[in-house]
Amino acid sequence: MNNHKTPKLSKELHQRIKLVRRDIGNLLFHFTRTPDTDFIKIETKYGSRSMSASAFGVLQKILYEGKLIGSSNWTYGETCICFTEAPIQEFNSIFSLVAIASSEKERPRYEPYGIAVSKKYLFEKGGRPVIYDNPSAFNELSSFQKYRFVPYDPMNGVDFTWEREWRIKTDALKLNPKETLVIVPTSEEAFDLAYEYAKIEADIDVDGSTMGAYHVPKWLAVSLDLFGINL
């Protein structure tokens, strides 16, 4: 433990608060988006393959390679992987903007394909919530914390607090299938993904004879339509 003082909060009350608050969840989401390239290169155990660029294609690359790749575009030169802690049911309106956007510039960064991990899991790996503050506060941070900084200046229209962002500073994050939830729009896509990445095992009878085969899913997938999010 540490010496930092915090208000008293019983374990029972903490659990009840989390149950009634719609804006608090235990998961962190990393959603994909359509890249600027025409094709996506995917490395598999059978060699490389290419597919048309799309948010779904990026998700397939993540699942085939079993990892997320970091970027330094918005993190002051530090390679990071970004997540959002906003609960999944709150993304209905965000995802709907993709369908009604009249141009690429009006499309949000998020599309309804991605993965989720628990806050506890990412925190143990080194992931942390970002620091939203006045741009002038950046130089007050140590060099070890600057990757977490996101400017907040509502007087000049700079406000990204809606993203509820977390970051982990790493070149790549290897995903543990047992700790990862795959997110797709429809139950049909979730079903197809479960079988596409499944391992086929022989079904052996008690006498040692082969009775057939069965699929052992590698990734657990859930569809947004189960949450009433129909895109």
VOLOMAR-164902 format. One record per residue (C-alpha): x, y, z. Coordinates in Angstrom, 1 decimal. Layout:
BEGIN
<keti><c1>X</c1><c2>Y</c2><c3>Z</c3></keti>
...
% end
This chain:
BEGIN
<keti><c1>0.0</c1><c2>0.0</c2><c3>0.0</c3></keti>
<keti><c1>1.0</c1><c2>3.7</c2><c3>-0.1</c3></keti>
<keti><c1>0.6</c1><c2>6.7</c2><c3>2.1</c3></keti>
<keti><c1>-1.7</c1><c2>8.6</c2><c3>-0.2</c3></keti>
<keti><c1>-4.9</c1><c2>9.7</c2><c3>1.5</c3></keti>
<keti><c1>-8.2</c1><c2>8.9</c2><c3>-0.1</c3></keti>
<keti><c1>-11.9</c1><c2>9.1</c2><c3>1.0</c3></keti>
<keti><c1>-13.2</c1><c2>6.0</c2><c3>2.8</c3></keti>
<keti><c1>-15.2</c1><c2>3.8</c2><c3>0.5</c3></keti>
<keti><c1>-16.4</c1><c2>0.3</c2><c3>1.5</c3></keti>
<keti><c1>-16.0</c1><c2>-2.6</c2><c3>-0.9</c3></keti>
<keti><c1>-19.8</c1><c2>-3.1</c2><c3>-1.0</c3></keti>
<keti><c1>-20.6</c1><c2>0.5</c2><c3>-1.8</c3></keti>
<keti><c1>-17.9</c1><c2>0.6</c2><c3>-4.5</c3></keti>
<keti><c1>-19.5</c1><c2>-2.4</c2><c3>-6.2</c3></keti>
<keti><c1>-23.0</c1><c2>-0.9</c2><c3>-6.0</c3></keti>
<keti><c1>-21.7</c1><c2>2.4</c2><c3>-7.5</c3></keti>
<keti><c1>-20.2</c1><c2>0.6</c2><c3>-10.4</c3></keti>
<keti><c1>-23.5</c1><c2>-1.2</c2><c3>-11.0</c3></keti>
<keti><c1>-25.6</c1><c2>1.9</c2><c3>-11.2</c3></keti>
<keti><c1>-23.2</c1><c2>4.2</c2><c3>-13.1</c3></keti>
<keti><c1>-23.7</c1><c2>3.9</c2><c3>-16.9</c3></keti>
<keti><c1>-20.5</c1><c2>5.8</c2><c3>-17.6</c3></keti>
<keti><c1>-18.2</c1><c2>3.4</c2><c3>-15.8</c3></keti>
<keti><c1>-17.1</c1><c2>0.0</c2><c3>-17.0</c3></keti>
<keti><c1>-14.4</c1><c2>-2.6</c2><c3>-16.5</c3></keti>
<keti><c1>-13.3</c1><c2>-2.8</c2><c3>-20.1</c3></keti>
<keti><c1>-11.0</c1><c2>-0.8</c2><c3>-22.3</c3></keti>
<keti><c1>-11.7</c1><c2>-0.7</c2><c3>-26.0</c3></keti>
<keti><c1>-9.3</c1><c2>-0.4</c2><c3>-29.0</c3></keti>
<keti><c1>-11.4</c1><c2>0.2</c2><c3>-32.1</c3></keti>
<keti><c1>-10.0</c1><c2>0.1</c2><c3>-35.6</c3></keti>
<keti><c1>-10.6</c1><c2>2.4</c2><c3>-38.6</c3></keti>
<keti><c1>-10.1</c1><c2>2.1</c2><c3>-42.3</c3></keti>
<keti><c1>-6.4</c1><c2>3.0</c2><c3>-43.1</c3></keti>
<keti><c1>-5.3</c1><c2>5.3</c2><c3>-45.9</c3></keti>
<keti><c1>-3.7</c1><c2>2.5</c2><c3>-47.8</c3></keti>
<keti><c1>-5.4</c1><c2>0.4</c2><c3>-50.5</c3></keti>
<keti><c1>-4.4</c1><c2>-2.9</c2><c3>-49.0</c3></keti>
<keti><c1>-3.5</c1><c2>-4.5</c2><c3>-45.7</c3></keti>
<keti><c1>-0.6</c1><c2>-6.9</c2><c3>-45.4</c3></keti>
<keti><c1>-1.2</c1><c2>-9.7</c2><c3>-42.8</c3></keti>
<keti><c1>1.5</c1><c2>-12.1</c2><c3>-41.6</c3></keti>
<keti><c1>0.2</c1><c2>-15.6</c2><c3>-40.8</c3></keti>
<keti><c1>2.0</c1><c2>-18.9</c2><c3>-39.9</c3></keti>
<keti><c1>1.5</c1><c2>-19.9</c2><c3>-43.6</c3></keti>
<keti><c1>3.1</c1><c2>-16.7</c2><c3>-44.9</c3></keti>
<keti><c1>1.9</c1><c2>-13.2</c2><c3>-45.8</c3></keti>
<keti><c1>-1.4</c1><c2>-12.3</c2><c3>-47.4</c3></keti>
<keti><c1>-3.1</c1><c2>-9.1</c2><c3>-48.5</c3></keti>
<keti><c1>-6.7</c1><c2>-7.9</c2><c3>-48.3</c3></keti>
<keti><c1>-8.6</c1><c2>-4.7</c2><c3>-49.1</c3></keti>
<keti><c1>-8.1</c1><c2>-2.0</c2><c3>-46.6</c3></keti>
<keti><c1>-11.0</c1><c2>-1.6</c2><c3>-44.1</c3></keti>
<keti><c1>-11.6</c1><c2>-1.4</c2><c3>-40.4</c3></keti>
<keti><c1>-12.6</c1><c2>-5.1</c2><c3>-40.5</c3></keti>
<keti><c1>-9.3</c1><c2>-5.9</c2><c3>-42.3</c3></keti>
<keti><c1>-7.3</c1><c2>-4.2</c2><c3>-39.6</c3></keti>
<keti><c1>-9.1</c1><c2>-6.3</c2><c3>-37.0</c3></keti>
<keti><c1>-8.3</c1><c2>-9.4</c2><c3>-39.0</c3></keti>
<keti><c1>-4.6</c1><c2>-8.4</c2><c3>-39.0</c3></keti>
<keti><c1>-4.7</c1><c2>-8.0</c2><c3>-35.3</c3></keti>
<keti><c1>-6.2</c1><c2>-11.4</c2><c3>-34.7</c3></keti>
<keti><c1>-4.0</c1><c2>-13.3</c2><c3>-37.2</c3></keti>
<keti><c1>-0.8</c1><c2>-11.7</c2><c3>-35.8</c3></keti>
<keti><c1>-2.1</c1><c2>-11.7</c2><c3>-32.2</c3></keti>
<keti><c1>-0.9</c1><c2>-8.2</c2><c3>-31.3</c3></keti>
<keti><c1>-1.6</c1><c2>-4.5</c2><c3>-31.4</c3></keti>
<keti><c1>1.0</c1><c2>-2.2</c2><c3>-33.1</c3></keti>
<keti><c1>1.8</c1><c2>1.1</c2><c3>-31.5</c3></keti>
<keti><c1>1.9</c1><c2>4.5</c2><c3>-33.2</c3></keti>
<keti><c1>3.6</c1><c2>7.9</c2><c3>-32.3</c3></keti>
<keti><c1>1.3</c1><c2>10.2</c2><c3>-34.3</c3></keti>
<keti><c1>-0.3</c1><c2>12.0</c2><c3>-31.3</c3></keti>
<keti><c1>2.0</c1><c2>11.0</c2><c3>-28.4</c3></keti>
<keti><c1>4.9</c1><c2>13.4</c2><c3>-28.7</c3></keti>
<keti><c1>7.2</c1><c2>10.9</c2><c3>-30.5</c3></keti>
<keti><c1>6.6</c1><c2>8.0</c2><c3>-28.0</c3></keti>
<keti><c1>5.2</c1><c2>4.9</c2><c3>-29.5</c3></keti>
<keti><c1>1.9</c1><c2>4.0</c2><c3>-27.8</c3></keti>
<keti><c1>-1.3</c1><c2>2.0</c2><c3>-28.1</c3></keti>
<keti><c1>-4.5</c1><c2>3.9</c2><c3>-27.3</c3></keti>
<keti><c1>-7.8</c1><c2>2.7</c2><c3>-25.7</c3></keti>
<keti><c1>-11.0</c1><c2>4.2</c2><c3>-24.5</c3></keti>
<keti><c1>-12.7</c1><c2>3.4</c2><c3>-21.2</c3></keti>
<keti><c1>-16.1</c1><c2>4.7</c2><c3>-22.4</c3></keti>
<keti><c1>-18.7</c1><c2>1.9</c2><c3>-22.0</c3></keti>
<keti><c1>-19.7</c1><c2>0.1</c2><c3>-25.2</c3></keti>
<keti><c1>-23.3</c1><c2>1.2</c2><c3>-25.0</c3></keti>
<keti><c1>-22.3</c1><c2>4.8</c2><c3>-25.2</c3></keti>
<keti><c1>-20.7</c1><c2>4.3</c2><c3>-28.6</c3></keti>
<keti><c1>-24.0</c1><c2>3.9</c2><c3>-30.5</c3></keti>
<keti><c1>-24.1</c1><c2>7.5</c2><c3>-31.5</c3></keti>
<keti><c1>-20.4</c1><c2>7.7</c2><c3>-32.3</c3></keti>
<keti><c1>-20.6</c1><c2>4.7</c2><c3>-34.7</c3></keti>
<keti><c1>-23.7</c1><c2>6.0</c2><c3>-36.4</c3></keti>
<keti><c1>-21.7</c1><c2>9.1</c2><c3>-37.5</c3></keti>
<keti><c1>-19.8</c1><c2>6.8</c2><c3>-39.9</c3></keti>
<keti><c1>-22.9</c1><c2>5.9</c2><c3>-41.8</c3></keti>
<keti><c1>-24.2</c1><c2>9.5</c2><c3>-42.1</c3></keti>
<keti><c1>-20.9</c1><c2>11.3</c2><c3>-42.8</c3></keti>
<keti><c1>-20.9</c1><c2>13.0</c2><c3>-46.2</c3></keti>
<keti><c1>-17.1</c1><c2>13.0</c2><c3>-46.4</c3></keti>
<keti><c1>-14.1</c1><c2>11.3</c2><c3>-45.0</c3></keti>
<keti><c1>-13.4</c1><c2>14.5</c2><c3>-42.9</c3></keti>
<keti><c1>-16.7</c1><c2>14.1</c2><c3>-41.1</c3></keti>
<keti><c1>-16.0</c1><c2>10.4</c2><c3>-40.1</c3></keti>
<keti><c1>-15.0</c1><c2>9.8</c2><c3>-36.5</c3></keti>
<keti><c1>-11.8</c1><c2>8.0</c2><c3>-35.8</c3></keti>
<keti><c1>-13.7</c1><c2>5.0</c2><c3>-34.4</c3></keti>
<keti><c1>-15.4</c1><c2>2.3</c2><c3>-36.4</c3></keti>
<keti><c1>-17.3</c1><c2>-0.7</c2><c3>-34.9</c3></keti>
<keti><c1>-14.5</c1><c2>-3.2</c2><c3>-35.0</c3></keti>
<keti><c1>-11.9</c1><c2>-3.8</c2><c3>-32.4</c3></keti>
<keti><c1>-10.9</c1><c2>-5.6</c2><c3>-29.2</c3></keti>
<keti><c1>-11.4</c1><c2>-5.1</c2><c3>-25.5</c3></keti>
<keti><c1>-9.3</c1><c2>-5.9</c2><c3>-22.4</c3></keti>
<keti><c1>-9.9</c1><c2>-5.3</c2><c3>-18.8</c3></keti>
<keti><c1>-8.7</c1><c2>-2.2</c2><c3>-17.0</c3></keti>
<keti><c1>-6.8</c1><c2>-4.4</c2><c3>-14.5</c3></keti>
<keti><c1>-5.1</c1><c2>-6.3</c2><c3>-17.3</c3></keti>
<keti><c1>-3.8</c1><c2>-3.2</c2><c3>-19.1</c3></keti>
<keti><c1>-2.9</c1><c2>-1.4</c2><c3>-15.9</c3></keti>
<keti><c1>-0.7</c1><c2>-4.4</c2><c3>-14.9</c3></keti>
<keti><c1>1.0</c1><c2>-4.1</c2><c3>-18.3</c3></keti>
<keti><c1>1.7</c1><c2>-0.4</c2><c3>-17.8</c3></keti>
<keti><c1>-1.4</c1><c2>1.2</c2><c3>-19.3</c3></keti>
<keti><c1>-2.6</c1><c2>4.5</c2><c3>-17.7</c3></keti>
<keti><c1>-5.3</c1><c2>7.0</c2><c3>-18.2</c3></keti>
<keti><c1>-4.2</c1><c2>10.1</c2><c3>-20.2</c3></keti>
<keti><c1>-3.7</c1><c2>13.5</c2><c3>-18.5</c3></keti>
<keti><c1>-6.1</c1><c2>16.1</c2><c3>-19.8</c3></keti>
<keti><c1>-4.7</c1><c2>19.6</c2><c3>-19.0</c3></keti>
<keti><c1>-4.0</c1><c2>23.1</c2><c3>-20.3</c3></keti>
<keti><c1>-1.4</c1><c2>23.0</c2><c3>-23.1</c3></keti>
<keti><c1>0.9</c1><c2>25.1</c2><c3>-20.8</c3></keti>
<keti><c1>1.0</c1><c2>22.2</c2><c3>-18.3</c3></keti>
<keti><c1>2.9</c1><c2>19.9</c2><c3>-20.7</c3></keti>
<keti><c1>6.3</c1><c2>21.2</c2><c3>-19.7</c3></keti>
<keti><c1>5.5</c1><c2>20.6</c2><c3>-16.1</c3></keti>
<keti><c1>5.4</c1><c2>16.9</c2><c3>-16.6</c3></keti>
<keti><c1>8.5</c1><c2>14.7</c2><c3>-16.4</c3></keti>
<keti><c1>9.8</c1><c2>13.2</c2><c3>-19.6</c3></keti>
<keti><c1>8.4</c1><c2>9.8</c2><c3>-18.4</c3></keti>
<keti><c1>4.9</c1><c2>11.1</c2><c3>-18.3</c3></keti>
<keti><c1>4.6</c1><c2>13.3</c2><c3>-21.4</c3></keti>
<keti><c1>3.3</c1><c2>10.5</c2><c3>-23.6</c3></keti>
<keti><c1>0.1</c1><c2>10.6</c2><c3>-21.5</c3></keti>
<keti><c1>-0.6</c1><c2>14.3</c2><c3>-22.1</c3></keti>
<keti><c1>-3.6</c1><c2>15.4</c2><c3>-24.1</c3></keti>
<keti><c1>-4.2</c1><c2>19.2</c2><c3>-24.4</c3></keti>
<keti><c1>-7.5</c1><c2>20.5</c2><c3>-23.0</c3></keti>
<keti><c1>-8.3</c1><c2>24.1</c2><c3>-23.9</c3></keti>
<keti><c1>-12.1</c1><c2>24.5</c2><c3>-24.0</c3></keti>
<keti><c1>-11.8</c1><c2>28.3</c2><c3>-24.5</c3></keti>
<keti><c1>-10.3</c1><c2>27.6</c2><c3>-27.9</c3></keti>
<keti><c1>-12.4</c1><c2>24.6</c2><c3>-28.8</c3></keti>
<keti><c1>-9.8</c1><c2>21.9</c2><c3>-27.9</c3></keti>
<keti><c1>-11.6</c1><c2>19.1</c2><c3>-26.0</c3></keti>
<keti><c1>-11.0</c1><c2>15.4</c2><c3>-26.4</c3></keti>
<keti><c1>-12.2</c1><c2>14.4</c2><c3>-23.0</c3></keti>
<keti><c1>-15.1</c1><c2>12.5</c2><c3>-24.6</c3></keti>
<keti><c1>-12.6</c1><c2>9.9</c2><c3>-25.8</c3></keti>
<keti><c1>-11.9</c1><c2>8.8</c2><c3>-22.1</c3></keti>
<keti><c1>-8.5</c1><c2>7.7</c2><c3>-23.3</c3></keti>
<keti><c1>-5.9</c1><c2>5.3</c2><c3>-21.9</c3></keti>
<keti><c1>-2.4</c1><c2>4.8</c2><c3>-23.3</c3></keti>
<keti><c1>0.3</c1><c2>2.1</c2><c3>-22.9</c3></keti>
<keti><c1>3.8</c1><c2>3.1</c2><c3>-24.1</c3></keti>
<keti><c1>5.0</c1><c2>0.1</c2><c3>-26.2</c3></keti>
<keti><c1>5.9</c1><c2>-0.8</c2><c3>-29.7</c3></keti>
<keti><c1>3.5</c1><c2>-3.7</c2><c3>-29.7</c3></keti>
<keti><c1>1.1</c1><c2>-5.4</c2><c3>-27.2</c3></keti>
<keti><c1>0.8</c1><c2>-9.1</c2><c3>-27.5</c3></keti>
<keti><c1>-2.8</c1><c2>-10.2</c2><c3>-26.9</c3></keti>
<keti><c1>-3.7</c1><c2>-13.1</c2><c3>-24.7</c3></keti>
<keti><c1>-6.9</c1><c2>-14.7</c2><c3>-26.2</c3></keti>
<keti><c1>-8.1</c1><c2>-15.6</c2><c3>-22.7</c3></keti>
<keti><c1>-7.9</c1><c2>-11.9</c2><c3>-21.7</c3></keti>
<keti><c1>-9.3</c1><c2>-10.4</c2><c3>-25.0</c3></keti>
<keti><c1>-12.8</c1><c2>-9.8</c2><c3>-26.3</c3></keti>
<keti><c1>-13.3</c1><c2>-9.2</c2><c3>-30.0</c3></keti>
<keti><c1>-15.9</c1><c2>-6.6</c2><c3>-31.0</c3></keti>
<keti><c1>-17.8</c1><c2>-6.7</c2><c3>-34.3</c3></keti>
<keti><c1>-21.2</c1><c2>-5.2</c2><c3>-35.4</c3></keti>
<keti><c1>-23.3</c1><c2>-8.3</c2><c3>-36.0</c3></keti>
<keti><c1>-23.8</c1><c2>-11.8</c2><c3>-34.5</c3></keti>
<keti><c1>-23.1</c1><c2>-13.3</c2><c3>-37.9</c3></keti>
<keti><c1>-19.6</c1><c2>-11.7</c2><c3>-38.0</c3></keti>
<keti><c1>-19.0</c1><c2>-12.9</c2><c3>-34.4</c3></keti>
<keti><c1>-20.0</c1><c2>-16.4</c2><c3>-35.4</c3></keti>
<keti><c1>-17.8</c1><c2>-16.4</c2><c3>-38.5</c3></keti>
<keti><c1>-14.7</c1><c2>-15.1</c2><c3>-36.6</c3></keti>
<keti><c1>-15.1</c1><c2>-17.7</c2><c3>-33.9</c3></keti>
<keti><c1>-14.8</c1><c2>-20.5</c2><c3>-36.5</c3></keti>
<keti><c1>-12.2</c1><c2>-18.8</c2><c3>-38.8</c3></keti>
<keti><c1>-9.6</c1><c2>-18.7</c2><c3>-36.1</c3></keti>
<keti><c1>-10.6</c1><c2>-21.9</c2><c3>-34.3</c3></keti>
<keti><c1>-8.3</c1><c2>-24.9</c2><c3>-33.9</c3></keti>
<keti><c1>-9.7</c1><c2>-28.2</c2><c3>-35.1</c3></keti>
<keti><c1>-9.2</c1><c2>-31.0</c2><c3>-32.6</c3></keti>
<keti><c1>-9.9</c1><c2>-34.7</c2><c3>-33.2</c3></keti>
<keti><c1>-12.8</c1><c2>-36.2</c2><c3>-31.2</c3></keti>
<keti><c1>-11.4</c1><c2>-39.4</c2><c3>-29.6</c3></keti>
<keti><c1>-13.6</c1><c2>-42.1</c2><c3>-28.3</c3></keti>
<keti><c1>-12.8</c1><c2>-44.0</c2><c3>-25.0</c3></keti>
<keti><c1>-11.3</c1><c2>-46.8</c2><c3>-27.0</c3></keti>
<keti><c1>-8.9</c1><c2>-44.5</c2><c3>-28.8</c3></keti>
<keti><c1>-10.8</c1><c2>-44.4</c2><c3>-32.1</c3></keti>
<keti><c1>-11.4</c1><c2>-41.1</c2><c3>-34.0</c3></keti>
<keti><c1>-15.1</c1><c2>-40.1</c2><c3>-34.0</c3></keti>
<keti><c1>-14.7</c1><c2>-36.9</c2><c3>-35.9</c3></keti>
<keti><c1>-13.5</c1><c2>-33.4</c2><c3>-35.2</c3></keti>
<keti><c1>-14.6</c1><c2>-30.3</c2><c3>-33.3</c3></keti>
<keti><c1>-13.6</c1><c2>-26.6</c2><c3>-33.2</c3></keti>
<keti><c1>-11.8</c1><c2>-25.0</c2><c3>-30.3</c3></keti>
<keti><c1>-12.3</c1><c2>-21.2</c2><c3>-30.6</c3></keti>
<keti><c1>-9.2</c1><c2>-19.1</c2><c3>-30.2</c3></keti>
<keti><c1>-10.9</c1><c2>-15.7</c2><c3>-29.8</c3></keti>
<keti><c1>-14.1</c1><c2>-14.9</c2><c3>-28.0</c3></keti>
<keti><c1>-16.2</c1><c2>-12.5</c2><c3>-30.1</c3></keti>
<keti><c1>-19.2</c1><c2>-10.4</c2><c3>-29.1</c3></keti>
<keti><c1>-21.5</c1><c2>-8.4</c2><c3>-31.4</c3></keti>
<keti><c1>-22.7</c1><c2>-4.9</c2><c3>-30.9</c3></keti>
<keti><c1>-26.3</c1><c2>-5.9</c2><c3>-31.9</c3></keti>
<keti><c1>-26.5</c1><c2>-7.7</c2><c3>-28.6</c3></keti>
<keti><c1>-26.3</c1><c2>-4.3</c2><c3>-26.9</c3></keti>
<keti><c1>-29.0</c1><c2>-2.9</c2><c3>-29.2</c3></keti>
<keti><c1>-26.5</c1><c2>-1.2</c2><c3>-31.4</c3></keti>
<keti><c1>-27.7</c1><c2>-1.8</c2><c3>-34.9</c3></keti>
<keti><c1>-25.6</c1><c2>-0.1</c2><c3>-37.6</c3></keti>
% end
